[in-house]
C-alpha cells in the first residue's frame, strides 16, 4: 500500500474519498465550516440545522460527488471536542469510519490533517486506523464479501512544512503494529473447538518459524516434571492437555542482558469449571485467551521491528471445563513456588495459570515482568469497557507502562495494591485462597498474583473489560488490546533502568 504526504487544501485532493475530521466547535462557524458550506451552496448549514451533522464523536456524514472538489466523496468524521483530539482519536475514529464505508471499495483515500500532533504521530495513527478498520474476520462464512484492496493513502497537510524522511520507518512501524493487533484479534476470536491449547501452541510455533524468535513448547509431562501443578489443575477437567509456550527475542547486543518478560493468560475456553458460568454470553469465553494472543502477537512485532532488547514471552494455555476429573472447590494445589493454594472457586482459574508462570518468570531474574489477562469481572464493574486496570509493585515501571499506553492509544488506569487486601486471601488450611470476598475482587486477584512475583518489578494488566468491543460498537469481536502497549514499552530502553 502506497502512503504519501501531500501539500493540499481539502478541496484540491484527488482521491476516491476524502476524510475530514469535523469538531463540535466547527458548528459555530470555523473557517473550514464556512469554506465547505460556501462550496456546497449552504448544504452544510442545512444538514446542521436538521441535526444530521453535529460533530459528535464517531458520526460520519458523506457527500457524494461534491462539486468544486476533486475527491469522489467527502466524508466528515465527527471528532467531538477539539481539545480531546489527538493521535489516539485519529486512529480510533478512522478505524470506525473505514468500517462504515468499507462496502464502497475505495482504492485511494485521503485524510486531511487537523490535529496539533506531530506529522509522524499523525501519519502512524492514520495508517494504523486504516489497517485496523480494513481487517475482516470472515474465516467461517461460506458467503464472503467481495474484496478490493486499498492501494493508496494520502495525508493532506495545508500549511505545515513537509519532510517525509521519516515516512519509511513510520510506515513500517505502523504496519507491523496494526498487523500484530489484527493477528491478536483473529486468534483471540477463534472458537474453542478450533483453537485449543495444542492448536495455540502450534500457531505459536508457526509464528516463530516466520521470525527469528526462539521457541520452546512444554507438554503436560514437562509441566508436571517442573512442578507447575496450578496449571495442570486448571486443565484437569478437559481432554485437551495444557501447554506452556516460551518465545525468546534476543535483541540486545549481549544475551546476558536481563530480559523483559511478557506473560499472557491463555484459557482457550472458560466454562468456569465446576463453578460453572451462566449460559448467557458464555460463547464469548472463547476470548479468555486474549491476553495470551496479545503477548504472542506482540512478540512477533518485537521481532519484526528488531527491537534491541531481550524479551521473553510466556503463555500458559489450558481449557477450563467441568468433568469427573475437574478440580473442585475446596481442593488444595501445591504450586511451582511451593505455596499451597486453596481453590474456592474454579472460575478463578486464570490466576492459577499465572501463579506458576509468574513464579517461573521472576526466578530467571528479568528486568521486569508484565502480565496481561482477562482476569476479573470485578475490573469491568470498576472501569467499564473503556480502560484496563493496572496493578504494580513498582511506580517507575508503572509510569513507563502508562507512557507506552499513551503512545499506543490504549487506555489504562492504576488501581491500588494496599497490603490490607491480602487479608481477603487468608486460608484456614493452605497458604493462600484463590479468591477473596466479593468487594474489590480485581484488587484481591492482583494481590494473589503479586505473591508469586518475588521482588521483581511487575505490572498486572486486567483487560477483562477491554478484550472485546462493546455490543453497540460498529467494530465487532475482540480488540487486540495490549499488543501496541507491550511493544511500545519494550521499545523504550529507559524501561530497563531500575
ABEGO torsion letter per residue (X at the ends): XBBBBBBBBAAABBBABBBBBBBAAAAAGBAAAAAAAAAAGGAAAAAAAAGABAGBBGBBBBBBGBBGBABABBBBBBAEBAAABBAAAAAAAAAAAAAAAAAAGBABBBBBBABABBAAAAAAAAAAAAAAAABBBAAABABBBBBBBBABBBBBBAABBBBAAAAAAAAAAAAAAAAAAAAAAAAAABBAAABBAAAAAAAAAAAAAABABBBBBBBAAAAAAAGBAAAAAAAAABABBBBBBBBBBBABABAABBBBBBBBBBBABBAGEABBBBABGAAAAAAAAAAAAAAAAAAAAAAAAGBBBBBBBBBBBBBBBBBAABBBBGBBBBBAAGBBBBBABAABAAAAAAAAAAAAAAAAGBABBBBBBBABAAAAAAAEAABBBBBBABAAAAAAAAAAAAAAGBBBBBBBABAAAAAAABBAABABBABBBABGAAAAAAAAAAAAAEABBBBBBBAAAAABBBAABABBEBAGBGAAAAAAAAABAAAABX
